[in-house]
Amino acid sequence: MRAEVANRRNSLIFDDDTRRHIEQAARWLVNPDGKSGLMLMGLCGNGKTTMMRSLARLIEYVTEATVGYSKRSVVTMLSAKEIARMCAAADKERKEFKELFSVEMLGIDDLGEEPKEVLSYGMVYTPLIDIIGERYDRQLTTIITTNLTKEQLSEKYGVRIYDRFKETLEIVTFKNPSYRI
């Protein structure tokens, strides 16, 4: 995490909250019998995106060291807004949207910031609900950050999708205040 924070020209504040979040994420990462995904949930500015990026880099680094560069695991990371735009876009980007259904590992940043529905050529789509549903069916690794509460997630995406979150995502709640100055 220190390197991710340094990339933003800041210093890591290694307080009890940060330590606890790292421990919870590490337990998820090394538990072979655990849930297939991770949700980092909490208020703005308290390290969720930094944690997701750090986990992605760690996964890539460890798998590269184990199986080599060409076979390493890669976490595709996009914001929820980017995913919604891809769904509503023309052919090439629409194809890239559909590929997100099956990438090995997907990181979705700021779930809840995107519109629930998008319109493309007269068709109404629910891009994040569609991706989450497909990835649930395939049991693929998904890491999500969100500022929404459990109740807000259930309200925006529906009880069915939120129930799938509970089944497949280890939830780490960030209760600490913002680190942004």
C-alpha positions in Angstrom: 0.0 0.0 0.0 2.9 2.3 0.7 3.8 2.4 -3.0 0.3 3.2 -4.1 0.0 6.0 -1.6 3.4 7.3 -2.7 2.2 7.4 -6.3 -0.3 9.9 -5.2 2.5 12.0 -3.5 1.3 11.2 0.0 2.6 9.2 2.9 0.9 6.1 4.2 -0.8 6.6 7.5 -0.4 3.2 9.1 -2.9 3.5 11.9 -5.0 0.8 13.6 -7.8 1.1 11.0 -5.4 0.7 8.1 -3.7 -2.3 9.8 -7.1 -3.9 10.4 -8.2 -3.4 6.7 -4.9 -4.9 5.5 -5.3 -7.9 7.8 -8.9 -8.5 6.6 -7.9 -8.3 2.9 -4.9 -10.5 3.5 -7.1 -13.2 5.2 -9.4 -13.1 2.1 -6.5 -13.3 -0.2 -4.9 -16.4 1.3 -8.1 -18.4 2.2 -8.5 -21.0 -0.5 -12.0 -21.9 0.9 -13.2 -18.3 1.2 -15.4 -16.2 -0.9 -14.5 -15.5 -4.5 -14.6 -11.7 -4.2 -14.0 -8.8 -2.0 -16.0 -5.6 -1.3 -14.4 -2.6 0.3 -17.2 -0.5 1.7 -17.2 2.8 3.5 -17.0 6.6 3.5 -15.0 8.6 1.0 -11.2 9.0 1.1 -10.4 6.3 3.6 -8.3 4.0 1.5 -10.6 1.6 -0.4 -9.4 2.4 -3.9 -5.7 2.4 -2.7 -6.3 -1.0 -1.1 -7.9 -2.4 -4.3 -5.0 -1.2 -6.4 -2.5 -2.6 -3.9 -4.2 -6.0 -3.9 -4.2 -6.0 -7.8 -0.5 -5.2 -7.9 0.3 -7.9 -5.3 -1.7 -10.5 -7.2 0.0 -9.7 -10.4 3.5 -9.7 -8.7 3.0 -13.0 -6.9 1.6 -14.8 -9.9 4.3 -13.5 -12.2 7.0 -14.7 -9.8 5.3 -18.1 -9.7 4.2 -18.7 -13.3 6.0 -16.1 -15.3 5.0 -12.8 -16.9 2.9 -14.2 -19.8 0.8 -16.4 -17.5 0.4 -14.0 -14.6 -3.0 -13.1 -13.3 -4.1 -9.6 -14.2 -6.8 -7.6 -12.4 -8.7 -5.5 -14.9 -9.7 -2.3 -13.0 -12.3 0.1 -14.1 -14.7 2.6 -12.4 -18.4 1.8 -12.4 -19.0 4.9 -14.5 -16.5 3.6 -17.1 -18.3 0.3 -17.3 -21.6 2.0 -17.8 -20.2 4.1 -20.6 -18.7 1.0 -22.2 -22.1 -0.6 -22.2 -23.8 2.4 -23.8 -21.0 2.8 -26.4 -20.7 1.7 -30.0 -19.5 -1.7 -31.3 -15.8 -1.8 -30.2 -16.4 -0.5 -26.6 -19.6 -2.6 -26.4 -17.5 -5.7 -27.2 -15.0 -4.7 -24.5 -17.9 -4.4 -22.0 -19.0 -7.9 -22.8 -15.5 -9.2 -22.3 -15.7 -8.0 -18.6 -18.2 -10.8 -18.0 -15.4 -13.3 -18.2 -12.1 -11.7 -17.4 -10.3 -13.7 -14.7 -10.3 -10.9 -12.1 -12.2 -7.6 -12.3 -11.8 -4.6 -10.0 -14.8 -2.2 -10.0 -14.1 1.1 -8.3 -16.9 3.4 -6.9 -19.8 1.0 -7.4 -22.9 3.2 -7.1 -21.6 6.2 -8.8 -22.9 5.0 -12.2 -26.4 5.3 -13.5 -28.4 2.1 -12.8 -29.6 2.0 -16.4 -28.1 3.1 -19.7 -29.7 3.4 -23.1 -28.0 2.1 -26.3 -29.7 2.0 -29.7 -33.1 2.2 -28.0 -32.3 -0.7 -25.6 -32.2 -0.2 -21.8 -29.4 -2.0 -20.1 -28.4 -2.4 -16.4 -24.6 -2.8 -16.9 -23.4 -3.4 -13.4 -26.3 -5.7 -12.5 -25.6 -7.7 -15.7 -21.8 -7.9 -15.0 -22.3 -8.9 -11.4 -24.9 -11.5 -12.3 -22.7 -13.1 -15.0 -19.6 -13.1 -12.8 -21.7 -14.6 -10.0 -22.8 -17.4 -12.3 -19.2 -18.1 -13.3 -17.8 -17.6 -9.8 -15.1 -15.2 -11.0 -13.0 -13.0 -8.7 -14.4 -9.5 -8.4 -13.1 -6.8 -6.1 -15.4 -3.8 -5.5 -15.1 -0.5 -3.8 -18.2 1.5 -2.8 -19.3 4.4 -0.7 -22.8 2.9 -0.5 -24.1 1.3 2.7 -25.6 -2.2 2.6 -29.1 -0.7 2.5 -28.2 1.6 -0.3 -26.7 -1.3 -2.3 -29.8 -3.4 -1.8 -32.0 -0.5 -2.9 -30.0 0.4 -6.0 -29.2 -3.1 -7.3 -32.1 -5.1 -5.8 -32.4 -7.7 -3.1 -31.3 -10.5 -5.5 -28.0 -8.8 -6.4 -27.3 -7.8 -2.8 -27.9 -11.4 -1.7 -25.3 -12.5 -4.3 -22.9 -9.9 -2.8 -23.3 -11.5 0.6 -22.7 -15.0 -0.8 -19.6 -14.3 -2.9 -17.9 -11.2 -1.5 -16.0 -10.9 1.7 -17.0 -7.4 3.0 -14.5 -5.2 4.6 -16.1 -2.1 6.2 -14.0 1.1 6.4 -15.4 3.2 9.2 -12.4 5.6 9.6 -12.5 9.2 8.5 -11.0 10.5 5.2 -7.3 10.6 4.9 -7.6 13.4 2.3 -6.4 16.7 3.6 
